[in-house]
């Protein structure tokens, strides 16, 4: 194992001054719908509105000062962009963020609000990476990958660590899976801090790469892309896949209708704003009711940065 | 004074087993926008999604058992309907709710979900009252008025009582004003439990009856009705007006654009779902910045029952 228990404990102490200890919320109505007992770790209420600050901050703090003095750089359509921009501001260095020109305006504004320089690119992986390389070459900024980075994974692990501390004796934890940063961190924290807790991943049918990658052992592409869970579009990282393969109980797929129904339940019953990606694990529990009935189920609500002008379009 | 300090304390004990003690949340970003320190009493996270459960439950518990055995009845487009339906279920008696046929579907469903019988009427005061009278006559159910009722006012007062207990030394409290139940209760609690705290009301320009009524001393109608704050459309109650006139510092008006801007800030920054009516006081602070600068400002977020299919229409 490349990430030790001690590394996660150290990361948690390292980032604690910069993050919120987010609340774990419960909702009796949602419990009664699903027939189990939910514990929602609300990273939508985290600084920058998402768990990504944990990994971004941990990675930034681990870079030697001489290497980070020219700034931090990354490519991201959203929350990791904000995380790196926020971390750079905390460290008093510049941030260079490559964002696809299709990024939600609210996320672009937030990144700029932290004082970062935003560079737009075409909405594909190649355009992102080539523009990023150009910027890194020109500025000498330090690149922090959104998920395929051990310091990032270690930082993301601290969300599940807090959930386990605040809600002991969980039978299950579920996390959504996109690039695999949150999921691999969650798996490591469950393994080290609550070994009897099994971890499932939730993935949209319309971005079903992780389920294939876990099966084949190679990084696979999704057969097709069609989901409102826009945080989960990417394929798994090289460093994330082996951790996920070793520890995940199963990747559970959900349909778009199931994601929308779960999102509506959270908005209407919990009165909190979460991103569509957040509710993929909840949708997975509602779809696979018998697996979770009468159990204590922790869910990491990953973020809350949504474009409010789009919310209603998810419910027509 | 018709409602004593002791009556509010007793009401609080009476309803405590049936309600949540809702959290008081803060948000550093919104503080920095306004230049003051906010304490948001989150009744959107209350049972039934609104403070109305406090007054409805207090009133229902005060009705002699012989008078309530035939059930409870009310007319309401929304949150008070849910409050009475919930109270009736708690007491094991039927509920008869008259709702305008234009009521948001989510509120109708919630009322039915508590087992109440819903009767639809045309969307005007006369139709509401005449259908209600018909039902009360036929069933012998006990009518609980949404705001023009001392037990209801006493119940609503407990929200500000909790806010004062949890956030001492507030310079100001603001509440929205519709029929005046929440506002008169808030004024009484500030008067009894924190006399140095001044209370302002927030009212939409497009439902500006309270500001006129406070001036004239009579129940006035709004010059025109046009607001997304659909909880604040009604005129003041007979029992509410004298309390408001005696204690309110001032009624502050806000425009629709100001309401929408405040709503967006809460959704995007606090990541919680509140009703448009909720943010009228916040909009009033943002409009009258100099009155509140550097002060500790408590705001009662009254409810969170919104139709998610409509949210985006507020932001185009």
Contacts between the chains, C-beta under 8 A, distances in Angstrom:
chain1	res1	chain2	res2	distance
A	44	B	271	4.9
A	45	B	271	5.8
A	49	B	271	6.4
A	106	B	268	6.2
A	264	B	308	6.0
A	267	B	273	5.8
A	267	B	308	5.1
A	268	B	106	6.2
A	268	B	308	6.4
A	271	B	44	4.8
A	271	B	45	5.8
A	271	B	49	6.4
A	271	B	272	6.0
A	271	B	273	4.4
A	271	B	274	7.6
A	271	B	304	3.8
A	272	B	271	6.0
A	272	B	272	5.5
A	272	B	273	6.6
A	273	B	267	5.9
A	273	B	271	4.4
A	273	B	272	6.6
A	273	B	273	6.1
A	274	B	271	7.6
A	304	B	271	3.8
A	308	B	264	6.1
A	308	B	267	5.1
A	308	B	268	6.4
A	308	B	311	6.5
A	308	B	312	6.7
A	308	B	315	5.2
A	309	B	312	5.2
A	309	B	315	4.8
A	309	B	316	6.4
A	310	B	312	6.4
A	311	B	308	6.5
A	311	B	311	4.6
A	311	B	312	5.3
A	312	B	308	6.7
A	312	B	309	5.1
A	312	B	310	6.4
A	312	B	311	5.3
A	312	B	312	3.7
A	312	B	313	6.6
A	313	B	312	6.6
A	315	B	308	5.1
A	315	B	309	4.8
A	316	B	309	6.3
